[in-house]
Amino acid sequence: MKIPFLDLQRITESYQPELQQSAQRVIKKGWFVLGEEVEKFETEFAHYCGTTAAIGVANGLEALRLIFEGYKLLGKLAVGDEVLVPANTYIAGVLAIQHAGLVPVLCEPEPDTYNLDVRSLERNISSRTKAVLAVHLYGRLANIEEIASFCEQHDLIFVEDAAQAHGAFVNDSSLRAGSYGHAAGFSFYPGKNLGALGDAGAVTTSDLELGTVIRKLRNYGSEQKYSCEINGFNSRLDEIQAAFLRVKLRRLDADNQRRRVIADRYLNEICNPQLILPLRSSTNNVWHLFVIRVENREHFINYLKVNGVGTLIHYPIAPHQQKAMPEFAHCNLPITERIHREVVSIPLHQLLSNEEVTYIIETLNRYE
């Protein structure tokens, strides 16, 4: 049996013929930028997340950057302000902070959940700290209550990076990832739980003032064509991607539930002592990734490859070890470095068959 890490063609085909119908609808209308499809998706996604507004943008990096740029325009952030961010995040979160002229301060994660450790926030806060960027890594919600309390106590802006957590919630399903902070950035990269057929992103917020500013920022600083009120960017969600996302959003909860069923089987049936499995979640994890830790990673990956099981590493190089970021080379982040040295992601998506899941489990249990 051969099981790729992710079969996007198989997933995309499962949404047919709705995707084709959506594309044809957009083509027939002849309106391709900031039209009816974007407006409808924004309304539907805001309602889904439990926020007042959703603003469609070009991608997840831009979503985060525009949040910080918006707060700068509102006078709540200024160039040089510090933002606390997990050290083991994907580099996009760090880049978004830097692109907005702010200073990322890398904080260690919890060693069992891989999400932001509030104790590390307490160690790294300074008089220049103005915001926290919490990443819901691998689909598991960060510790929302403790982070929100920390931000309230220190008068900090709480931003969620929800790029991997579409639909995750704690207890009350009327509020989902993207509604717990002051604002949140989403990526709809094709491999996400809610993925477009290209790059796409969104900001969610219930701060009407911030939402208004971001709508201008994404469109050259303009609300009315050729009339620019502020210096903005070109970061708009395409009509055709919005149409595709509307189709996929209708099935997101069902797809996430299937992911949970598969994850439960992995957690219950993988019993190889050489493998460190993810922590069981008290939150409603949407399992964007199922990430295992193993000491001899290359040997493990080669074993799975020989046996037909695809893998990926999320992520092989921590931000502070990237060549593009020599300013962080001095950082001492042992938990982050160990995570990046040992993690391996195995296949987990909603269209894996029971037989494929069984084969993956049996293969992992045979590993020596």
Summary of the structure (lengths in Angstrom):
residues: 368
radius of gyration: 20.5
end to end distance: 19.8
largest distance: 65.3
contacts: 1255
relative contact order: 0.16
helix: 41%
strand: 17%
